[in-house]
Amino acid sequence: MAEAILASLLPNLASAIAAPISNAGHLLSTVGDGVDWLRDELRRMRSFLVNTETSATEDHMSWADEIRAIVYDSEDIIDAFDAISSHPFACFLCHLRSRHRVGWKIREIKNRLDDHFRRRSGYINPAGDRSTSLDLHNRWIHGLLASSPWTHQGERIVGFEEDFDAVVGRLMNGSPELSVLSLVGMGGVGKTTLVKKVFNHSDVRRHFDHLAWVYVSRSFRLGNLVHEVAKGLMQIPSTEIDALSERQLQELLLRTLKEKRFLLVLDDVWDRGVWETIRLVLPINGHGNRVIITTRNSEVAASVVGARSCTHVLRPLSHEESWELFCDKVFAVSEPCPDELIEVAERIVRKCHGLPLAIAIVGGMMLRKGRSQLEWNHVLNNIYSDLISNEVEVQGPLFLSYKDLPYPLKSCFLLCSIFPQDWNIPRKKLIRLWIAEGLIKEVEHERVEDVAEKYLMELINRNMIQVSIISSSGRVKACRIHHLLHQLSISISRTQNFSAVYEDQQAVIPSRASRISLQKSSYDALQNKGWEKLRSLFMFGIFDSLHISERMLKNLRLLRVLDLENASLVELPGEVGNLFHLRYFSVRGTRLEKLPVSLKNLCNLQTLDIRRTQLRKLSFEIKRLKNLRHLEMRQDEKSFKVPLGLSRMQYLQVVTGVQADSTFVHEVGKLTELRKLAVGDLRAEDAAVLCSSINNMAGLLSLSIFSIDVSTAIDLEKLNPSSLQKLHIAGRLERLPHWFSSISNLTKLRLGLSGLFADPFEVLQQLPNLVFLQLYEAYQALKILFPVDHQSLIIEQPQLHQDYASTLMNLLNGLSGSAEILCEKGLHAERMMEWKISSPTSKSSL
C-alpha cells in the first residue's frame, strides 16, 4: 500500500521540483541576453532624461525621477554583471548564484518599467501642454517685467560706480563704428540693474536719437526678436510692424536708421546665434551706434563678429557696498543698524558674498522680521536654504543657468556639490573625478582629459564655476563655486539622489544616495549594511583616526571613487582589492605606511594618488593596473622604485615620484602617451638612456628630473624636448644643454643646484613664452621676483655680486612692466630706483 501511494506521488513531486529548477535554469541561460537588453534600454532611458530635463515641466519631473532611479539601479546591475564576468570566484556555485541574482534583478527592472509606463499612460493630463505653456509664459512675463528699464527706476542703486563710468564712457566716446559691449556675470550679480541705470541716464538719452530695450531670455524666437527690435528703434505703431515680414522689417530698419545714432540693449541673452541675426538688421553708418548685451555666458560675448566688440565682466559687490545695500533695504534713511544687531547683520551680509540679488532678498526678509536678535540669528543659520527655497526671485534665475547647461555638463556641475563650501577645487582633481565617474563623453581622436578641460571651460564661461587660482602661465589651477550655486547643486543632487553632503556628526545618511561626502561628520554609519548602491565616497576634514574595516568595504563593492585625501588613515585592509569598479583612489596626505598586495586586482583603476604619505615602496604588481592613467607618487625627499612591467601600462598620462633606476629609464620609453613625467634619483650613467626614452614621448608637456648626486654632472645633451611647456631640473649641469634656447613653448622653468659656469640669461632670454623662472643655487647670488606683463620670474641665490647685478639690471631695463627684487645682500638700493625694494622677510609672498 505504501509503495502504491509513493508511486502515485512521485510524478507530482518530480514536477514540483523540476519546474523551479527549469525556470532557474532558463533564467541563468538568458542572463547574458538580459544584460544586453538592459544596456540598450539604459541608453533609451538616458535619452529620455536628456529630453525631459531640456524641456521639462513640473508634471513630468516626477516621472523623470522614477526613470532616474531605474537608471541608477540598472547601472548597478550592469556593473555587478561585469564584476562577475571578470572576477574569479572561489567556487562554481557562487558564480551561478551571483548570475542568478543578476537575472532576477533584470526581471524586476522590466516589471518596474512596464508598471511605470502603464501608470504614466493612465495619468496623462489632457491640459498638460497648456499648463506647461502657461507656466513658461508666466515665467517669461516675470522676466520681462523685471527686465524693463522702467522697473524700480527711482530706486537708489548701490555700488557699480566704476562699472557705470566705464560703460557710459564706452557708449559715448570712442570709435564712430558700430560697437557691441557685452556685460557678463553670473545670475543675480546686477547686470540688468547696472544697464538700467545707464539706459536711463540723461546724458545717454540725449546722446542717442533712438534707444530700445529688448528682453531676450532663453525662450526667444528669432522672428519675434526682430519684431521687438523694430518696435523699439522705430516710432511706428506695433500693429504695422506685426504685419511686416522679417525681410520687410530688415529693409525698413536699415533705411530708417541709416542717418541715426541708436542704442540697443539686448537683455538676458543665452544663445550665441542672437547677435548673428540682429547684426543683419542694423546699419553700419559711422554714427557711433552702440549695442549692449547682458549675458551669463562669456561665449555669447565671444560670438560677436562684424562689429567692434568688448567685454565687461561684472564682479560681486565689495563688503562695504554689500553692507550699504543691506542697510538700504532694511532700515530707513535716518535709521542706523541697532548696536545689538550689527554683529549678526555683518555675518548675514558676508554670507551673501556680494551678490546683489541675494542681499536684496535677505534685506526684504529682515525687514519683515522686526528687530529681534533671536529671529535674525535664525535667518543667519538658515540663510542658504531660505534663499534657495525662494523659487521665483532666487532659485528661478540660478536654476535657469543650471537648466540651460548641456546635459553632460549638468552632472559635472552637480559633482561640485561634494566639495565643502569655499573649497578651492584643484583643476586636475576635478577633471580626474569627472572621468572616473564616467561623466565625460568620449570624442573620437581626442583625449578624454582634453574633453574634460573643455567641459570645465564651458562651465567657467557660463559663470557656473569661478576661477580661484591661476597658474603663472595663465592656466586655471583651481576653481570654486559661488555659495548660492553651491547650495543649489546640493539641493538638486539630493533631490535626484545624485549625491548627499553631511556635516553633522549625528546625520542620518540615506542609502539611496549614489555619492556621499562626509565633512567633519562621523563615518560610523558606513560600517552598517545598506550601502551596496554607493558609487563614490569622499571625506573632508575628518581628523579622528580613520579605520576602514573589511565589513565596510564589503558593503561598498560598486565604488568608483574612494577619496581619503588628508584623512588620519594608517592602514588599509586587503579587501580594498575587491573594489573591482574603483577608478579613482586617493590616500594623499594620509599616514599610510603600506599598500595591500591586493591592489593589483584593481584593473579599472585610472588614478592612484599616494603623494605625501609614509609609504616607502610599492608592494604590489602595479603592471596589472592596465587602465591606469595618472600615477601620482611624488614625496618630499624620496622616490619610489617601480616593479618591472610599467611599460605595459599604455594608457599612462602622468607619472610622478618614480625612481629613475637603470630598469625604469629603459622601460619608460615605451610610455609614448605620457604628458607629465617626474623622476628622481637619476644617476649620471643613466642620463643618456633616459634622454633617449623621453624623446619617444611626442606629447610630453611637463618634465622634472632630480639627480641622486649633486656633485656629479648629468649629461642631458641628447634630450630633444621640443613640446615641453614646463621643465624642472635639480642637479649639476655645469652648462645649459644646446637645445635650451629652442624650447619655444616653454612657459615655466626651474633650475636648481645646477653649478652653471656661464650666465644663463643669455640663453633664457631667447625663450619667447617663458613667464616663470626659478633659479636656486644655480648660478650667482640673488633672489628676484618681477612680473613682466603679468608674468613672474623668481631667482633664488644666497649671494649677489655687483657685476652680476649690473648685468641683471640691463636685462630688466629691456623688459616692460614693474619688478620686485628681494635682496639678501650686495645689491644697492640706489641702483634700483625704478624697482620696488623689499626685505627678505617678504619671501612668504612668493
C-alpha positions in Angstrom: 0.0 0.0 0.0 2.7 2.5 0.9 4.6 1.7 -2.3 1.5 2.4 -4.3 0.9 5.7 -2.6 4.6 6.7 -3.1 4.4 5.7 -6.8 1.3 7.9 -7.3 3.1 10.9 -5.6 6.4 10.6 -7.4 5.3 12.2 -10.8 3.7 15.2 -9.0 6.8 15.6 -6.7 9.1 15.4 -9.7 7.1 18.1 -11.5 7.1 20.3 -8.4 10.9 20.0 -8.1 11.6 20.2 -11.8 9.5 23.4 -12.5 11.6 25.8 -10.4 14.8 24.2 -11.5 13.8 24.6 -15.1 12.8 28.2 -14.5 16.1 28.9 -12.7 18.0 27.2 -15.5 16.2 29.3 -18.1 17.0 32.4 -16.2 20.6 31.5 -15.9 20.9 30.8 -19.6 19.4 34.1 -20.6 21.3 36.4 -18.2 23.7 37.5 -20.9 20.8 38.4 -23.3 19.1 40.2 -20.4 22.2 42.3 -19.8 22.4 43.2 -23.5 18.7 44.2 -23.4 19.4 46.3 -20.3 22.3 48.1 -21.9 20.1 49.1 -24.8 17.3 50.1 -22.5 19.7 52.2 -20.4 20.7 54.2 -23.5 17.0 54.9 -24.2 16.3 55.9 -20.6 19.2 58.3 -20.6 18.0 59.8 -23.8 14.6 60.2 -22.2 16.2 62.1 -19.2 18.1 64.3 -21.6 14.9 65.3 -23.4 12.9 65.7 -20.2 15.5 67.9 -18.4 15.7 70.1 -21.5 12.0 70.8 -21.9 10.8 69.5 -18.5 7.6 70.6 -16.8 6.8 70.2 -13.1 4.3 67.5 -14.1 7.0 65.5 -16.0 9.7 65.8 -13.4 8.2 63.2 -11.0 8.1 60.7 -13.9 11.7 61.6 -14.7 12.7 61.0 -11.1 11.3 57.4 -11.4 13.2 56.8 -14.5 16.4 58.2 -13.0 16.0 55.7 -10.1 15.6 52.9 -12.6 18.7 54.1 -14.4 20.8 54.1 -11.2 19.6 50.5 -10.4 20.3 49.4 -14.0 23.8 50.8 -13.8 24.3 48.8 -10.6 23.1 45.6 -12.2 25.4 46.0 -15.2 28.4 46.8 -13.0 27.6 43.7 -10.9 27.4 41.5 -14.0 30.7 42.9 -15.3 32.4 42.1 -12.0 31.0 38.6 -12.1 32.3 38.1 -15.6 35.8 39.4 -14.9 36.4 38.4 -11.3 37.3 34.8 -10.5 35.1 33.1 -7.9 36.2 30.6 -5.3 33.5 28.1 -6.3 31.3 27.5 -9.3 28.1 27.6 -7.2 29.0 31.1 -6.0 29.3 32.2 -9.7 25.9 30.6 -10.5 24.3 32.2 -7.5 25.6 35.7 -8.5 24.4 35.3 -12.1 21.0 34.1 -10.9 20.7 37.2 -8.7 21.5 39.4 -11.7 18.8 37.7 -13.8 16.2 38.3 -11.1 17.1 41.9 -10.8 16.8 42.4 -14.6 13.4 40.9 -14.4 12.5 43.3 -11.7 13.7 46.2 -13.9 11.4 45.0 -16.7 8.5 44.9 -14.3 9.2 48.4 -13.0 9.4 49.8 -16.5 6.2 48.2 -17.5 4.5 49.5 -14.4 5.9 53.0 -14.9 4.6 53.3 -18.5 1.2 51.8 -17.5 0.7 54.3 -14.7 2.0 57.2 -16.8 -0.4 56.5 -19.6 -3.2 56.4 -17.1 -2.3 59.7 -15.6 -1.8 61.8 -18.7 -3.0 65.3 -18.1 -5.1 66.5 -21.1 -4.2 70.0 -20.2 -0.5 69.2 -19.6 0.8 71.0 -22.7 -1.4 74.0 -22.0 -0.3 74.2 -18.3 3.3 73.8 -19.4 2.9 76.7 -21.9 1.2 78.8 -19.3 3.9 78.1 -16.7 6.6 79.1 -19.2 4.6 82.1 -20.3 4.2 83.2 -16.6 8.0 82.9 -16.1 8.6 84.9 -19.2 6.2 87.6 -18.1 8.0 87.8 -14.7 11.4 88.1 -16.5 10.0 90.7 -18.9 8.7 92.9 -16.2 11.9 92.5 -14.1 14.0 93.4 -17.2 12.0 96.5 -18.0 14.2 99.7 -17.9 11.4 101.5 -16.1 11.1 99.0 -13.2 12.4 100.4 -10.0 13.5 103.5 -11.9 13.7 105.8 -8.9 15.3 103.3 -6.6 18.8 104.1 -5.4 21.5 101.8 -6.8 24.4 100.9 -4.6 27.8 100.0 -6.0 28.7 99.8 -9.7 30.1 103.4 -9.7 33.3 102.4 -11.6 31.4 100.0 -13.8 28.8 102.7 -14.6 31.5 105.2 -15.6 33.3 102.6 -17.7 30.0 101.6 -19.6 28.9 105.2 -20.1 32.4 106.0 -21.4 32.3 103.2 -23.9 28.9 104.3 -25.2 29.5 108.0 -25.6 33.2 108.1 -26.6 35.4 106.2 -28.9 35.0 105.0 -32.4 32.2 106.1 -34.7 31.9 102.4 -35.8 29.1 100.1 -34.6 30.3 98.8 -31.2 29.0 96.0 -29.0 29.6 96.0 -25.3 28.9 92.6 -23.6 28.2 92.7 -19.9 29.0 89.3 -18.4 28.3 87.9 -14.9 26.5 85.2 -13.0 22.8 85.4 -12.4 21.8 87.9 -9.8 25.1 89.9 -9.9 23.4 93.0 -11.1 23.9 93.2 -14.9 20.4 94.3 -15.7 20.4 96.8 -12.8 23.6 98.4 -14.0 22.4 98.7 -17.6 19.0 100.2 -16.5 21.0 102.9 -14.6 23.0 103.6 -17.8 20.0 103.4 -20.1 18.0 105.9 -18.0 20.9 108.4 -17.6 20.0 111.8 -19.0 23.3 112.2 -20.8 23.0 108.8 -22.5 19.4 109.5 -23.6 20.4 112.9 -25.1 23.4 111.3 -26.9 21.3 108.9 -29.0 18.5 109.5 -31.4 16.8 106.2 -30.8 17.0 103.9 -27.7 15.5 100.4 -27.4 15.4 97.8 -24.7 14.6 94.2 -25.7 14.3 91.3 -23.2 15.6 88.2 -25.0 15.5 85.3 -22.4 16.1 81.6 -23.0 12.8 81.1 -24.8 13.3 83.8 -27.5 12.3 83.2 -31.2 14.3 84.9 -33.8 11.3 86.2 -35.7 9.8 87.7 -32.6 13.1 89.2 -31.7 13.5 91.1 -34.9 9.9 92.5 -34.4 10.8 93.6 -30.9 13.9 95.4 -32.1 11.9 97.2 -34.8 9.3 98.2 -32.3 11.9 99.7 -30.0 14.0 101.5 -32.6 11.3 103.0 -34.8 8.4 105.2 -33.9 5.8 103.1 -35.8 2.6 101.6 -34.4 3.1 98.0 -33.3 0.2 96.8 -35.5 2.0 98.0 -38.6 5.3 96.3 -37.5 3.5 93.0 -36.7 2.0 93.0 -40.3 5.5 93.0 -41.9 7.7 90.1 -42.7 11.3 89.7 -41.4 12.7 90.7 -44.8 10.5 93.9 -44.9 11.5 94.7 -41.3 15.2 94.4 -42.3 14.8 96.8 -45.2 12.8 99.2 -43.0 15.3 99.2 -40.2 18.3 99.7 -42.5 16.6 102.5 -44.3 15.1 104.3 -41.2 18.3 104.1 -39.1 20.7 105.0 -41.9 21.3 108.5 -40.7 20.5 107.9 -37.0 22.6 107.2 -33.9 21.0 104.4 -31.8 21.5 102.4 -28.6 20.1 98.9 -28.5 20.0 96.8 -25.2 19.6 93.1 -25.6 19.0 91.9 -22.0 19.5 88.3 -20.8 20.9 86.7 -23.9 21.6 83.0 -23.7 22.1 81.9 -27.3 25.2 82.7 -29.4 23.0 83.0 -32.5 21.2 86.1 -31.3 23.8 88.6 -32.4 24.3 86.7 -35.7 20.7 87.5 -36.6 20.4 91.0 -35.1 23.5 92.4 -36.8 21.8 91.8 -40.2 19.1 94.4 -39.4 21.4 97.1 -38.0 23.0 99.7 -40.3 26.7 100.4 -40.2 26.6 104.1 -40.8 29.6 105.6 -38.8 27.4 107.5 -36.4 28.6 105.8 -33.2 25.8 103.2 -32.8 26.0 101.0 -29.7 24.6 97.7 -28.6 24.7 96.4 -25.1 24.3 92.6 -24.4 23.8 91.2 -20.9 24.6 87.6 -20.6 25.8 84.9 -18.1 27.8 83.2 -20.8 31.1 84.7 -21.9 30.9 82.6 -25.1 27.9 84.7 -26.1 30.2 87.8 -25.8 32.9 86.0 -27.8 30.5 85.2 -30.6 30.1 88.9 -31.5 31.6 89.4 -35.0 31.2 92.1 -37.7 31.5 94.9 -35.2 33.9 96.3 -32.7 33.4 94.3 -29.5 34.5 94.4 -25.9 33.5 92.5 -22.8 32.9 94.0 -19.3 32.9 91.4 -16.5 30.7 92.4 -13.6 32.1 91.3 -10.2 30.2 90.9 -6.9 29.9 93.9 -4.6 32.6 94.7 -2.0 31.7 94.1 1.6 31.3 97.8 2.2 28.9 98.1 -0.8 27.0 94.9 0.3 26.6 96.4 3.8 25.3 99.7 2.3 22.8 97.9 0.1 21.6 95.7 3.0 21.0 98.7 5.2 19.2 100.4 2.4 16.8 97.5 2.2 16.3 97.0 5.9 16.5 100.4 7.6 15.0 103.8 7.0 17.3 106.5 5.6 18.0 108.1 9.0 17.9 104.8 11.0 21.2 103.1 11.7 21.6 99.4 12.4 21.0 98.8 16.1 24.2 98.0 18.0 22.9 94.6 19.2 22.2 93.5 15.7 25.4 94.8 14.0 27.4 91.5 14.5 24.7 89.2 13.2 23.8 91.6 10.4 27.5 91.7 9.3 27.6 87.9 9.3 24.4 87.7 7.2 25.8 90.2 4.7 29.0 88.2 4.4 27.1 85.0 3.6 25.6 86.8 0.6 29.1 87.1 -0.9 28.4 90.3 -2.7 25.5 89.0 -4.8 23.1 91.9 -5.1 20.1 89.7 -5.7 20.7 87.7 -2.5 21.3 90.9 -0.5 18.1 92.4 -1.7 16.1 89.3 -0.9 17.6 88.8 2.5 17.1 92.5 3.2 13.4 92.1 2.4 13.2 89.1 4.7 14.9 91.0 7.6 12.5 93.9 7.1 9.6 91.6 8.0 11.5 90.1 10.9 11.5 93.2 13.0 14.4 93.9 15.4 14.5 90.6 17.3 18.0 89.2 17.7 16.7 85.7 18.0 14.9 85.9 14.7 17.9 87.4 13.0 20.1 84.6 14.2 17.5 82.1 12.9 17.8 83.7 9.5 21.6 83.6 9.7 21.6 79.9 10.4 19.2 79.1 7.6 20.1 81.7 5.0 21.1 79.4 2.2 18.1 77.1 2.4 15.8 80.1 2.7 17.3 81.8 -0.3 17.2 78.6 -2.5 13.6 78.0 -1.4 12.6 81.4 -2.9 11.7 79.9 -6.3 10.8 83.0 -8.3 13.4 85.6 -7.2 16.5 83.5 -6.3 16.1 79.8 -7.3 14.5 80.8 -10.6 17.4 82.8 -12.0 20.0 80.3 -10.7 18.1 77.2 -11.7 17.7 78.7 -15.2 21.5 78.7 -15.5 21.6 75.1 -14.5 18.8 74.1 -16.8 20.5 75.8 -19.8 23.5 73.6 -19.4 24.1 70.8 -22.0 23.1 67.5 -20.4 26.7 66.2 -19.9 27.6 69.4 -18.0 24.8 69.1 -15.6 26.3 66.1 -13.8 29.7 67.7 -13.9 28.3 70.8 -12.2 26.4 68.6 -9.6 29.6 66.8 -8.7 31.0 70.1 -7.4 28.4 69.7 -4.6 30.6 67.1 -2.8 33.3 69.7 -2.0 33.0 71.8 1.1 31.8 75.4 0.9 34.6 77.9 -0.1 36.8 75.0 -1.2 39.5 75.7 -3.8 38.9 72.7 -6.1 42.1 71.7 -7.9 41.5 71.6 -11.7 43.4 68.3 -12.2 41.5 66.6 -9.4 38.1 67.7 -10.6 38.8 66.6 -14.2 40.1 63.2 -13.0 36.9 62.7 -10.8 34.7 63.6 -13.8 36.5 61.0 -15.9 36.3 58.3 -13.1 32.6 59.0 -12.6 32.0 58.4 -16.3 30.7 61.9 -16.8 32.8 62.8 -19.8 31.5 61.9 -23.2 34.2 60.3 -25.4 35.1 62.1 -28.6 36.9 60.4 -31.4 40.6 61.3 -31.8 40.6 63.4 -28.6 41.9 62.5 -25.2 39.2 62.3 -22.5 41.3 64.8 -20.4 41.1 67.3 -23.2 37.3 66.9 -23.5 37.0 67.3 -19.7 39.1 70.6 -19.9 36.6 71.9 -22.5 33.7 71.0 -20.1 35.4 72.9 -17.3 36.0 76.0 -19.5 32.3 75.9 -20.6 31.2 75.9 -17.0 33.5 78.8 -16.3 32.3 80.7 -19.3 28.7 80.2 -18.2 29.6 81.6 -14.7 28.6 78.4 -13.0 32.1 77.9 -11.7 34.6 80.6 -10.8 38.3 80.7 -11.3 40.0 81.0 -7.9 43.7 80.3 -8.7 45.5 80.9 -12.0 48.9 79.5 -12.7 51.9 81.6 -13.7 51.2 80.5 -17.3 47.7 81.8 -17.1 46.0 78.4 -16.9 43.2 77.6 -14.4 44.9 75.9 -11.4 41.9 75.8 -9.0 38.3 76.9 -9.1 35.4 77.3 -6.7 31.6 77.7 -6.8 29.6 80.6 -5.5 27.8 79.8 -2.3 24.3 80.1 -3.7 25.2 77.9 -6.7 26.9 75.5 -4.3 23.7 75.3 -2.3 21.7 74.9 -5.5 23.9 72.0 -6.5 23.5 70.3 -3.1 19.7 70.8 -3.3 19.4 69.3 -6.9 21.8 66.5 -6.1 19.9 65.4 -3.0 16.6 65.5 -4.9 18.0 63.4 -7.7 19.9 61.0 -5.3 23.0 62.1 -7.2 24.9 62.9 -4.0 24.4 63.9 -0.4 26.6 66.1 1.8 26.9 65.6 5.6 28.4 68.0 8.1 26.6 66.8 11.2 28.1 64.2 13.4 24.6 62.7 14.0 23.4 62.9 10.4 21.3 60.0 9.1 22.7 59.1 5.7 20.2 57.9 3.1 21.1 54.6 1.4 19.7 55.8 -1.9 22.4 58.4 -2.5 24.9 57.4 -5.2 27.7 59.6 -3.7 28.4 60.6 -0.1 30.6 63.5 1.0 31.4 63.3 4.7 32.6 66.7 6.0 33.6 66.8 9.7 30.9 64.1 10.3 31.0 60.6 11.6 31.7 57.7 9.2 30.4 55.1 11.6 27.2 54.7 9.7 29.2 53.3 6.7 30.1 50.3 8.9 26.5 49.1 8.6 24.8 47.3 5.7 22.7 49.0 3.1 25.4 50.8 1.1 25.5 48.4 -1.9 24.5 51.2 -4.3 27.1 53.8 -3.2 29.3 54.8 -6.1 31.6 57.4 -4.6 32.8 58.2 -1.1 34.6 61.5 -0.2 35.9 62.6 3.2 36.8 66.1 4.1 38.1 67.4 7.5 37.7 64.1 9.3 40.7 64.3 11.7 39.7 61.5 14.0 41.6 58.2 13.5 40.1 56.6 10.5 39.6 52.8 10.5 38.5 51.2 7.2 37.2 47.8 8.0 36.7 44.8 5.8 33.0 44.8 6.5 32.7 48.4 5.4 34.4 47.6 2.1 32.2 44.6 1.5 29.3 47.0 1.6 30.9 49.2 -1.0 31.5 46.8 -3.8 30.3 49.2 -6.5 32.6 52.1 -5.5 34.1 54.0 -8.4 35.7 56.8 -6.3 37.3 56.5 -2.9 38.9 59.8 -1.9 40.5 59.6 1.5 42.9 62.6 1.0 44.3 64.0 4.3 42.4 61.5 6.4 44.0 60.2 9.5 44.5 56.8 8.0 47.3 54.3 8.9 46.2 51.0 7.5 44.1 49.6 4.7 42.6 46.1 4.7 43.2 43.7 1.8 39.5 43.9 0.9 40.2 47.1 -1.0 41.5 45.0 -3.8 38.0 43.6 -4.3 36.6 47.0 -5.3 36.5 45.9 -9.0 34.9 49.1 -10.3 37.3 51.5 -8.5 38.6 54.1 -10.9 39.9 56.9 -8.6 41.8 56.1 -5.4 43.5 58.8 -3.3 45.2 58.3 0.0 47.2 61.5 -0.5 48.3 63.2 2.8 47.4 60.2 4.9 49.7 58.4 7.4 49.5 55.2 5.4 52.7 53.1 5.6 51.8 50.1 3.4 49.5 49.4 0.4 47.8 46.0 0.3 49.1 43.5 -2.2 45.5 43.1 -3.4 45.6 46.5 -5.1 46.9 44.6 -8.2 43.3 43.5 -8.7 42.0 47.0 -9.4 42.1 46.5 -13.1 39.8 49.5 -13.8 41.8 52.0 -11.7 42.5 55.2 -13.6 44.0 57.5 -10.9 46.2 56.4 -8.0 47.4 59.2 -5.8 49.8 58.3 -2.9 51.6 61.6 -2.6 52.7 62.9 0.9 52.2 59.5 2.6 54.5 57.4 4.8 54.9 54.8 2.1 58.4 53.6 1.3 57.8 51.2 -1.6 55.2 49.7 -3.8 54.5 46.2 -2.6 52.1 45.1 -5.3 52.3 44.3 -9.1 51.4 47.7 -10.4 51.8 46.5 -14.0 48.4 44.7 -13.6 46.7 48.1 -13.4 46.3 48.2 -17.2 43.8 51.1 -17.3 45.9 53.4 -15.0 46.2 57.0 -16.5 47.5 59.0 -13.6 50.2 57.7 -11.2 51.0 60.4 -8.6 53.7 59.3 -6.1 55.9 62.4 -5.5 57.0 62.6 -1.9 59.1 65.4 -0.3 62.5 63.8 -0.4 62.1 60.3 -1.8 61.1 58.5 -5.0 59.5 55.1 -5.5 61.2 52.1 -7.1 58.6 50.8 -9.5 58.4 47.0 -10.1 59.2 45.7 -13.5 56.4 45.9 -16.1 55.5 49.6 -16.1 56.0 49.6 -19.9 52.8 47.5 -20.3 50.6 50.4 -18.9 49.9 52.0 -22.3 47.3 54.4 -21.0 49.5 56.3 -18.6 49.4 60.1 -19.0 51.0 61.2 -15.7 53.9 59.5 -13.7 55.5 61.4 -10.8 57.8 60.4 -7.9 59.3 57.4 -9.6 62.9 56.3 -9.1 65.0 56.6 -12.3 66.9 53.3 -11.9 68.6 51.5 -14.8 65.4 49.4 -15.5 63.0 52.2 -15.4 64.9 54.5 -17.8 64.7 51.8 -20.4 61.1 50.9 -19.8 59.7 54.4 -19.7 60.5 54.9 -23.4 57.5 52.7 -24.2 55.1 55.0 -22.4 54.6 57.2 -25.5 51.3 58.8 -24.3 52.9 60.5 -21.3 52.1 64.1 -20.8 53.8 64.6 -17.4 56.9 62.8 -16.0 58.8 63.5 -12.8 61.7 61.2 -12.0 64.1 61.2 -9.0 67.5 59.7 -8.0 68.8 59.8 -11.6 72.4 58.6 -11.9 74.8 60.2 -14.3 75.4 56.9 -16.1 71.6 56.5 -16.8 71.1 60.0 -18.1 71.7 59.2 -21.8 69.2 56.3 -21.8 66.6 58.4 -20.1 67.0 61.2 -22.7 66.6 58.6 -25.5 63.4 57.3 -23.8 61.9 60.7 -23.3 62.5 61.5 -27.0 59.8 58.9 -27.8 57.2 61.0 -25.9 56.0 63.4 -28.6 53.3 64.9 -26.4 55.2 65.3 -23.2 54.4 68.7 -21.7 55.9 68.6 -18.2 59.3 67.1 -17.2 61.0 67.1 -13.8 64.4 65.5 -13.3 66.1 65.1 -9.9 69.7 63.9 -9.7 70.8 61.5 -7.0 74.3 63.1 -6.7 74.6 66.9 -7.0 78.4 66.6 -7.1 78.4 64.8 -10.5 77.1 66.4 -13.6 74.4 64.8 -15.6 74.6 64.9 -19.4 71.2 65.9 -20.9 72.6 66.9 -24.3 70.8 64.1 -26.1 67.4 65.3 -24.9 65.0 66.8 -27.5 62.2 68.3 -25.5 60.6 70.4 -28.2 57.0 70.0 -26.9 57.7 70.9 -23.3 55.8 73.7 -21.5 57.2 73.1 -18.0 60.7 71.9 -17.1 62.3 71.4 -13.7 65.9 70.1 -13.4 67.5 69.7 -10.0 71.1 68.5 -10.4 74.5 69.5 -11.6 74.6 70.6 -15.2 77.7 73.0 -15.3 76.3 74.4 -18.6 72.9 74.6 -20.2 72.3 71.9 -22.9 72.4 73.2 -26.6 68.7 72.6 -27.0 67.6 75.1 -24.3 67.1 78.1 -26.4 64.9 76.1 -28.9 62.1 75.1 -26.4 59.8 77.7 -27.8 56.7 76.5 -26.0 58.3 76.6 -22.5 56.4 78.8 -20.1 57.7 77.6 -16.7 61.4 76.8 -15.8 63.0 75.8 -12.6 66.8 75.1 -12.3 68.4 74.1 -9.1 71.8 73.0 -7.8 73.0 73.4 -11.4 76.5 74.7 -10.8 76.4 76.7 -14.1 79.6 78.4 -15.1 78.1 80.7 -17.7 75.4 83.4 -17.3 72.1 81.6 -18.1 70.3 84.8 -19.1 72.0 84.9 -22.5 70.1 81.7 -23.3 67.0 82.1 -21.2 66.1 85.5 -22.7 65.7 83.7 -26.1 62.7 81.7 -24.8 59.7 83.7 -26.2 57.0 82.2 -24.0 58.8 81.9 -20.7 56.7 83.5 -17.9 58.0 81.8 -14.8 61.7 81.3 -13.9 63.1 80.0 -10.7 66.8 79.5 -10.1 68.1 78.2 -6.8 71.8 77.7 -6.2 72.1 77.6 -9.9 74.5 80.4 -10.8 75.1 83.6 -8.9 73.6 85.2 -5.8 70.3 86.9 -5.6 66.6 86.4 -5.2 64.3 88.2 -7.5 60.6 88.3 -8.3 59.4 90.6 -11.0 56.3 90.5 -13.1 56.7 91.2 -16.8 53.3 91.9 -18.4 51.7 89.8 -15.7 54.5 87.2 -15.8 56.7 86.1 -13.0 60.4 85.3 -12.6 61.9 84.1 -9.4 65.7 83.8 -8.9 67.0 82.5 -5.6 70.7 82.6 -4.7 72.5 83.0 -1.4 74.7 86.0 -2.5 74.7 88.7 -5.1 77.8 90.1 -6.8 77.8 93.7 -8.1 78.9 92.9 -11.6 76.0 90.4 -11.9 73.6 93.0 -10.5 74.6 95.3 -13.4 74.1 92.6 -16.0 70.7 91.8 -14.5 69.7 95.4 -14.5 70.5 95.7 -18.2 68.1 92.7 -18.8 65.4 94.2 -16.6 65.6 97.6 -18.3 64.8 95.9 -21.6 61.6 94.4 -20.2 58.3 96.1 -19.8 56.4 96.1 -16.5 57.4 96.6 -12.9 59.7 94.5 -10.7 60.0 93.4 -7.1 63.5 92.4 -6.1 64.2 90.7 -2.8 67.9 91.1 -1.9 69.8 89.1 0.6 72.9 91.4 0.3 75.2 93.2 -2.1 72.5 95.0 -4.2 72.4 98.7 -3.5 69.0 100.4 -3.4 70.2 103.5 -5.3 70.9 101.2 -8.4 67.3 100.1 -8.3 65.4 103.4 -8.1 62.8 102.2 -10.6 62.2 98.9 -8.9 60.5 98.2 -5.6 63.0 97.0 -3.0 61.8 94.6 -0.3 63.4 92.9 2.6 63.9 89.1 2.7 61.0 88.8 5.2 58.7 89.1 2.2 59.6 85.7 0.9 56.3 84.2 2.1 54.6 86.3 -0.5 56.3 84.3 -3.3 
